[in-house]
């Protein structure tokens, strides 16, 4: 039975699948890196459709005209191996990791949206507000800082809540001002 699965599968076909898989993997890595962080986590409906279709589009590029079980398994094994090698070298070399991952983007700083970063990342204010609500925040007014991490996640720092002492001190200042206004 094993002979039936592997019959006709030559080293040339294996080399062909290896080259195809590495080329597709590298191209997708570059395209998704250039496509921005939103492709990874902050998916709109359009982004989601593109990601779904990518797998179908590149399938034939990886396995070629061979649609056998062994051909698909070899393509999958090569894809996983190439990914492991890339991750391993990125782990060993921080500059490679930085180049592959990209940089973080500060979208909100001191409670104010940074329009230049939002534009660069192609994120509208309404998309940012929706993402904050999905994470349990009530919107921009409740956050101090929002950082879009290279893998597409939002790291949010909430505005500090005043302590009881600060509230009481503020009330005392208000009372003093009201007292001076009455006099």
N, C-alpha and C positions, 0 to 999 in steps of 0.2 A: 504493500500500500504506500509506503514511503517513497518507493520508486515512482509511483504514479504521480505523487505530489511534486516531485523534483524533476521528473523527466522533461528534458528539453530546456532546463534552466542552466545556462552556461555561465562561466566566469565573466564573459563579455557582457551578458545581461546584468549580472551582479554589479559590475563596474559601471554600466550605464545607469542603473538605479541609484548607485552611490553618488555619481556626479549630478544626476538630476535632483536628488534629494538635497544635497549640499547647496546646489544653486538656488533651489526654491526656498530653502530655509534662510539662506543669506539674504536673498532678495526681500522676503517677507519681513525679516528682522529690520532691514534698512527702511523699508516702506512704512512699517508700523512705528519705527522710531521717528521718522520724518513726519508721520501723520499726527503725532502729538499724543499727549497723555490721555486725552479724553477718549481715544480709541480703546484704552485699556479698562477704564472703570466708569467714567461718566457717560455711559452710552445713551445716545438718543436713539430713536427708532431707526433712523437712517444709518447710524453707525452700526447698530446691531445687524441690520440686513447685510451690510458690507462684510462684516466679520463672518456671518453665516455663509455667504456666497464665496468668500475666499477659499474655504476648505474644498468646496466643490470645484472651483476654478483650477486650483493647483493640483488636484488629485491626479489628473491625467499627465500633468507635467512631471509628477514624481514617478508614477508607475509605468508611464508610456502606454503602448498598445497592449501590454500584458495585464489582463484582468484576472489572473489566476490567484488562488489563495496564497500560494507561496510568494508570488510577486507582491501582493499587498502586505504580507507579513514582513518580507524583507524591507520594503519601503518604510514600514512603521518602525522596525528595529533600527534601521539606519537613522531615521529622524530622531529617535530617542537617544541614540548614541551621539549624534552630532550635537544635540542640545546639551547632553552631559558634558561633552568636551568644551563647549563654549562656556557653560556655567563654571566648570572647573578652572579654566584659564582666567575667567573674569574674577573668580575668587582669589587666585594667586596674584593677580595684577590689578591693583586698585584703579589704575588709569584706564585699563580696558573696561572694567566694571562701570566707571564713571561715564565713559563714552557710550557704552551700550545702554545704560539706564537713563542718562540725561541728567538734567538739573531740576531742582525743585523750583517752584514758582510761587512767590508770595502774592496771593490774590487779594487779601485784606490785611491792612497794617494799621495798627492803632484805631481799629474800628472803621476805617475808611477803605472802600474798595479801590484797588489800584487798576484803573481803567487800562493802562498800557499792558499790564500782565494779562488781564481778562481778554483783551484783543489778541495778544500774542498766542494765547491758548485757545482762542475761538470759543470762549465761554461767555454767554450773555449773563447779565445780572439776574434775570429770571431763572436761568439754569442754575446759577450759584445759589440763589435763594431756595430753589427746590431741593438741591443737594443737601443744603444745611437742614432743611425740614426733615428730609429722610434720615438724617443723623440725630434728630431729636432736638434741634435748636429752633427757636422761633423766628429766625431770620438774621439779617445782617446786624440789626440793632443789639443783638445779644452776644456778638462775638468780638473779640479783640484782634485776633489774627487767624487767617486761614491760609494754609500752605498746601499747594497741590504737589504731592510727592511724585517722584519720577514714575512710579508704577501706577499712578492714576488715583490714588486715594487722597482724601482730604484730611489733613491734620488741623484740628480746630482748637484754638485757645479761647475759652469763654471769657467774657468781661468779668472782672472780679466783682463779687457781690460785697456791698458795704457791710462792715461789722456793726453790731449793736452800738458799740462805742461811737463809731463814725456817724451813725444815724442820730444818736442822742446829741452829739456835738453839733450836728447840722441844725437840729431842732432848737438847741440853745442859742445858736447864732441867729436864727430866724426870730426867736422870742426877743432877743436883744434889739434887733433892728426894729421890730414892731414897737418895742418900748420906747425907742428914741423917736419914732414917728409920732407916737401919742403925745410926747412931751413937747 
